Amino acid sequence: MSTTSWNGSASSELGVAAVTPGGFLAARRGERGLTLQQASSATRIRLEHLSALEADEPELLPAPVYARGYLRTYARYLGLDADSLVARMPQAMQDTRRSLSLTIPAPRPRLVLSGPAAALVGLLLLAGAFAAYAWRQIEADQSPTIITAPADSPGGSPLPSPSPSSHTSP
């Protein structure tokens, strides 16, 4: 397959207005009798992107790395010198500010407390408090009660102390 080199200065020497890379691509496609739809199907480049390449509208293309790849693929399909076309790509297509970059998304809150979730948390806290109260009451009721006698009765006689009794056998 032969390749044709694109040279913008050749057309200006002939007195014709300078041809843009997009115009050159469109003219070459027309010479070969191809439609944009056929070129899109063959190159697997979206029709909108091929139209943007031919119209020299780089703002309609994704990042410059994609634009260069699309231009290179399309030029090879049309039998053109891809490297010379990429070198003459409009500066707007090569703008590094539009290059692909990974942006760090805003951190999302880890816990979102909605109305039903807040009600459930409140209900669980209330049930936990009730369970703790009931457990303490049950524990208090089950503890043994020790009754103690008063130390000295002021007016009364002392209680008899148990005396050892002797058991005699008959």
C-alpha positions in Angstrom: 0.0 0.0 0.0 1.6 3.3 -1.0 1.4 6.3 1.3 1.0 9.9 0.3 2.7 12.6 2.4 0.7 15.6 3.4 2.6 18.9 3.0 0.7 22.1 3.7 3.2 24.2 1.9 2.8 22.5 -1.5 -0.8 23.9 -1.9 0.2 27.4 -0.9 3.0 27.4 -3.6 0.3 26.7 -6.2 -1.6 29.8 -5.1 -4.3 27.7 -3.5 -5.3 28.4 0.1 -3.5 26.2 2.7 -5.3 22.9 3.4 -5.8 21.9 7.0 -5.2 18.4 8.1 -8.9 17.8 8.4 -9.6 19.2 4.9 -6.8 17.0 3.5 -8.3 13.9 5.2 -11.8 14.8 3.8 -10.4 15.3 0.3 -8.5 12.0 0.4 -11.6 10.2 1.6 -13.6 11.8 -1.3 -10.9 10.7 -3.8 -11.3 7.1 -2.7 -15.1 7.4 -2.9 -15.7 6.5 0.7 -18.4 7.8 3.1 -17.7 8.7 6.7 -19.9 5.8 7.7 -17.7 3.3 5.7 -14.5 4.8 7.2 -16.0 4.7 10.7 -16.9 1.0 10.2 -13.5 0.1 8.8 -11.4 2.0 11.4 -13.8 1.4 14.4 -13.6 5.1 15.2 -16.9 6.8 16.0 -18.5 8.8 13.3 -18.6 11.9 15.5 -14.9 11.7 16.0 -14.1 11.3 12.3 -16.3 14.3 11.6 -14.5 16.3 14.2 -11.1 15.3 12.7 -12.2 16.3 9.2 -13.7 19.6 10.5 -10.6 20.5 12.5 -12.6 20.7 15.7 -10.4 19.2 18.3 -12.6 20.4 21.2 -15.1 17.7 20.1 -12.5 15.0 20.5 -11.6 13.3 23.8 -8.1 13.8 25.3 -5.2 14.5 22.9 -3.8 11.0 23.2 -7.0 9.7 21.7 -7.0 12.4 19.0 -3.5 11.5 17.9 -4.5 7.8 17.8 -7.6 8.5 15.8 -5.7 10.7 13.4 -3.0 8.1 13.0 -5.5 5.3 12.4 -7.6 7.3 10.0 -4.5 8.5 8.0 -3.2 4.9 7.6 -6.7 3.8 6.5 -6.7 6.4 3.8 -3.1 5.5 2.7 -1.5 8.7 4.1 1.7 9.3 6.0 0.3 9.2 9.6 3.4 10.7 11.3 3.4 13.9 9.2 -0.3 14.4 9.9 0.2 13.9 13.6 3.2 16.3 13.5 1.0 19.0 11.9 -1.9 18.4 14.3 -3.4 21.7 15.5 -1.9 22.9 18.8 -5.4 22.8 20.4 -5.4 19.0 20.0 -2.0 18.7 21.7 -3.0 20.9 24.7 -1.7 19.1 27.8 -4.4 20.7 30.0 -7.0 18.5 28.3 -4.8 15.4 28.7 -6.1 12.4 30.6 -5.7 12.7 34.3 -6.9 10.8 37.2 -8.9 13.0 39.5 -9.4 12.1 43.1 -13.2 12.0 43.7 -14.5 13.9 46.7 -14.5 11.5 49.7 -18.0 10.2 50.4 -19.1 9.9 54.0 -18.7 6.3 55.2 -21.8 6.4 57.4 -25.0 7.9 56.3 -27.6 8.0 59.0 -31.1 8.2 57.5 -34.4 8.5 59.3 -35.2 4.8 59.6 -31.5 4.0 60.5 -31.6 6.7 63.3 -34.9 5.2 64.6 -33.4 1.7 64.6 -30.3 2.9 66.5 -32.5 4.7 69.0 -34.6 1.6 69.5 -31.6 -0.6 70.0 -30.2 1.8 72.6 -33.5 1.9 74.5 -33.7 -1.9 74.4 -30.1 -2.1 75.7 -30.9 0.3 78.6 -34.0 -1.7 79.5 -32.1 -5.0 79.5 -29.4 -3.6 81.7 -32.0 -2.2 84.2 -33.9 -5.5 84.2 -30.7 -7.5 84.8 -29.7 -5.4 87.8 -33.1 -5.8 89.3 -33.0 -9.6 88.9 -29.6 -9.7 90.4 -30.7 -7.6 93.4 -33.7 -9.9 94.1 -31.6 -13.0 94.0 -28.9 -11.9 96.5 -29.3 -13.5 100.0 -30.7 -11.3 102.7 -28.8 -11.4 106.0 -30.8 -10.3 109.1 -28.7 -9.1 112.0 -29.8 -8.6 115.6 -29.4 -5.3 117.2 -26.2 -5.0 119.3 -27.7 -4.3 122.7 -31.2 -3.9 123.8 -31.4 -1.1 126.3 -34.2 -2.3 128.5 -34.4 -5.9 127.8 -32.6 -8.9 129.1 -30.0 -10.4 127.1 -31.0 -13.3 125.0 -29.9 -16.7 126.4 -26.9 -18.1 124.7 -27.1 -21.6 123.6 -25.7 -23.9 126.2 -24.1 -27.1 125.4 -26.3 -29.9 126.3 -25.1 -33.2 127.1 -26.7 -36.1 125.5 -26.9 -39.1 127.4 -27.7 -42.4 125.9 -30.3 -44.6 127.7 
